[in-house]
Amino acid sequence: MATILPPSYEQSSFTQIVLPVFNTPKPRTLKQAFEALPKSKLVWEEFRQEVDRLVGQGFLYPCSAFRGAARFWAKNEQELAKEKLQVILADKPRTKTQLIEELGRHLKTMASKSWREKFIQEQASGNFLHIWPPTGRYRSNRYALLPAQPLEYLKKSREELEKVCRKLEKVGVSKEEILRSICQLIAPQFLSKLPDTSDSPPVEPRTKETQAIDKAHPKINALEWLPQVADQKAEAEWEFYRDVSEQLVFAWQDTENPETKKSLEGVFFNLGIQPIGQPGKQVSFNGREHYTEDDLFRGEPAVIVESGWRLEDQTNRYLIARAKVQSVTD
């Protein structure tokens, strides 16, 4: 495919030779790109100078290093990584460990783990990503495209507040008065913005009949201005096991202690977490279940270096982490 440059671009005689060898599915090192040039077109020093010119003009981009070697690309790897973050975080926030793993799986440029971690930190510092503090079963910060949602952190408070409201409404206290009291406690500066309820008729105490309804259906008088949570037990349980499984697998990947790995693998079995491949086994590379830092294409022979993991039950299957593989020639 021909590379089209704008009329304003100052071309050298080598531009149309050098630029196409970086217009590839993945970034290339200088050595890889030089070897891909048409034979006898230019010498190494001329090639290096042209790469520097193209980078300076904004037509080549420095990318994450590979095994210590600088790489370049006709695409902006950081912009592509931001697009992938938007895809990954479209459904829910992720922990840093989860985000590092999933970014590698989606980006497919062989960017190192340390590069991905640094990139995520930069996006959080620049407000492209927002940090959600720990809550409930989440023991570490999570990252999202939107700022932390307060209602996510008020679930327990909501339940207690609903109990208080039901008790007070039985003796004639209105929801408006309860709201004003809450505002007085945590944000008195907003009291003036609440509607004046001094002329509102008092709430009649609950009768025995309505109290019986309250007892049989405790959510029927929940506050209208607080969200209702649907009872989707099966889905909630699967999501819970999925989140727990992710945390365990990422802990397994992070630890260097063989005993800890062995203990975690015992837990995996009980939760239904199944391995993807065994270290040393030769497989045909596919990007769905495998990832690699080598130049491998789909169907090429590879050797598993580290097992991947998936969560399975009778009706669901979820890929947690892909197996790490390398070329059989390594």
N, C-alpha and C positions, 0 to 999 in steps of 0.2 A: 504493500500500500504506500503510495507516494506521500511524503510529508510536505504539507503546504505551509509556507511561511508568509507572514504579512509583507506587503510591499516595503514597509518602513524598516524591515529587518536588514541589517548590514551583513550580507553573506560573504563568507570566504569561499574559496574554490572547493573546500572540503565539507561544507555544511551538509549538502545533500547526500554525502557519503556517510557521515558520522551519525547524524540524528536518527536515521531509520533503525540503526542497530540497538537503540535504546527504546524503541517503540515496541515493546515486548510485553508478554503477560506478567512478568515479574521484573523487578530491578536487576541490573547487571553490575558486576564489578568491572573495573576498567579492563582487566585481563580478559574477562569473558566477552566484552564488547569488541575489544581489539581483534580477538580471534574470529569473531563473526564478520569482520569487514571483508569486502571483496579483496582478493589477493593483489598485492603489489600496488595498492592505491595510495598509501601514505605510510610513513615510518612512525614509530612510537611517539617521538617527541612532537611531531606534527599533530598526531591524534590527541595527545594530552592538551596541547594548546587549544585545539578546537573544542574539546570538552569544556575547558575553562571559559571559553568565549560563550558557548551555549548556556552554561550555568549563569554567567553574568547577565545574559540577555533574557533569562527567564524561560528558556525552552527546554532545559534539562534541570532536574531537581535532585539534590543530594538526598539519599534515603538512608534507612537504618543499615548499619554495618552488618556484614555476614562473615563470621569467623575472623573478625578483625579487619576485614577489607572493606573500604568505602564502596558504596554502590550508587548508581545513578539511574534515572528513569525519565521517560518523557511525560510521566504523570506525577502529580503531587501526592506523595504517599500520605502526608498528614491530612490533606483534604479528603482523601479516600477513607482514611481511618475515621475521620469525623462522621462521614456518611454511614460507615458501618456501625458506629456507636449509636446512631439514631435508630438503626434497624434493631440492634440488640436490645436497646432500652425501650422499645416501643410498647412492650406489654407490662413491664414491672421493673423496679430498681434492682441492681445487682451489687454484690459485694465486690471489693477490689479484686480478690482472687478469682471470682467468677468472671469479672469483666476482662481481666488479663487473658484468661483461657479462651473465652468466647471471641475476643477480638482477634486472637491468633487464628481461630477457626474460620472467621469470616473474612479477614483481610487477605490471607493467602499470599503474602509477599515475603514470607520467611523472616519477618521482623522478630527480633529476639524478645525474650520475656522481659529483660531489663528495659529495652526500648519501649515496649508496650506499657510497662508500669510507669515510666517517666512521662510518656505521652498522656496517660490518664491523669496523672498528677497535674500536669500543665493545663489540661482542659478544665479541671476542677478549680484551679487557681484563676483561670480566665473566665469563669462563670458560664462556660459552655455546659459543664456538668455541675450538678448540685449534690451536696452531701446530705444524706438522711441519717441522723444519729441512731444508735441501737434502740430497739424496742421489742418487747415480747420475746419471741424465739430468736430474733436476730441479735446476735451478740457483738456485731461489729458494724461500722459505718457501711452504708450502701450508697450507690451513685445512681442518679436519675437525671432526666432531661429537664424536669420541673423542680422547683423548690419543694422541700419537705412539706407534706400535707398534714396539717394539725390533726385532722380527724383520725389519721392513722395512729396517733399517739394518745387519743382520748377514748379508746374503746372501753377500758375498765372504768374510767371516770363517767362515761355515758351511762353504763349500767347502774352505778351507784346513784347518779343524778336522777335517773328515771324512778328509782325506788323512793328517793326523797320527794320527788314531785307528786307521786301517787299518794304518799302519806299526807303531804300538805294540802293537796287539792281536796282531800276528804274533809278537811276542816275549814275549807273556804279560801285558801291562799291561791291566787291566780298564777298562771305561768309567767305572766308579765312581771309580777313581783319577784318571782324566783329568778328570772333573768336579770332584773335590776340588782338583786342581791349578789349574783355571781359577778356582774360587771363591777359592783362596788369593791369586791374582793381583789380582782385581778387587773382591772383597767378602769378605775374611777373617772379617768379623763373622758371616757366615752358615754358617761351617764347622760349628759345633756343631749345626746343624739338619739336616745331611746324615747319611744312615745310616752306621753304623760298618761298614767293610768289612774290618776287620783279621782276622776269622775266616772270610772268604769264601775258597773255594778259588781258587787262581790260574788264570788263563785259559791254556789250553794253546796253545803256539805254533802258527801256521797251517802245515798240511802243504803240500806242493807242489801237491796237487790243489786244495785250497781257495784257495791263492794264485792258481792259474790262473783259478778262478772270480772271484776279486776283480778280476783284470785284465780279464777279459771283461765283467764286470758291476760297474763301480766303485761303483754306488749300492746294491748289495745289502746291504752292511753299514753303511749310513748310521746315524747315531745315532737311536734311536727317539724321543728327546726333542727332535729338531729336525724341522721340517715338511718334507715332501716336496713338490717343485714339479712339477706335471704338465707334460708336454711338449705344449703347445698352440701350435705354431709359428705357424700362420696367424693365430690370434686375437691372439697376442702381437705379431706384426708389425703388424697393423692398429691395435692399441692404441698401439704406439710411434709410427706415422705420424700417428695422430690427435693424440697429445699434442704431437708436434713441430709439427704444422700449427697447433694452437691457439696455441702460443708465437709462431710466426712471424706469424700474423694479428694477434695482440694487439700485437706489436711494430710492425706496419704501422699499426695504428690509433693507437698512441701517438706515433709520430714525426711531426714537422712538416717534415722534410727531403724534398723531392720526389725527390732522387736516391736516397735510402734506400728510399723507397716503390717506385720503379721497379725497383731491384735485388731487393727482396723479391718483387715481382710475377713476376720472372723465375724465382725459386725456386719460387713457387706453381705455375707451369706445369709444372715438372719433377716436382713431387710429386702432381699431379692435383688441386690446389686450384682450384676454378672460381668465377668471380665471380657474384654475384647482382645483376643490373642494372648499368647504367652511369649515372654522374652526369648529370643533366639529362633522363633518360628519364622519361616520364609512365607511371604504372602505376596499377592498382587496389589500394588498400591492403588488406593482409591481415597479421594479427598473427603468422603463422607465419614469414614471410620478411622482414617489415618491422618497424621500430619507429619511433616518432615522439614528439616533444615537443608536437605540436599535438593539438587535439581532433579526431581522425579516427576514423571507424567503418569497419568492413569494407566493401569495395566502393567507397568514395569515391575520387575521383581524387587522386593525390599525385605528387610529383616526387622522384626519387632524389637525395639529397644526397651520400651516400657508399655505395659498393658493399658488399654483404655477401659472405660466402665460405662455400663448402661443399667438403668433401673427398669425392671419388668414386673408386671403382675398379670392377672388373667386377661385384662382388657387394655392395658396401657404399656407403652414402651417409650423410654426417654433416654436419649444419649447425653450422658453427663460429661465425659471426657474422651477424646479420641486417643487411640494408641499412637505412641511415637515410634516412627520407623526410620531406617536409614538405608542407603543404597547398599546392595550386596557386595559392591566392589570396595566399600570402605574397610 
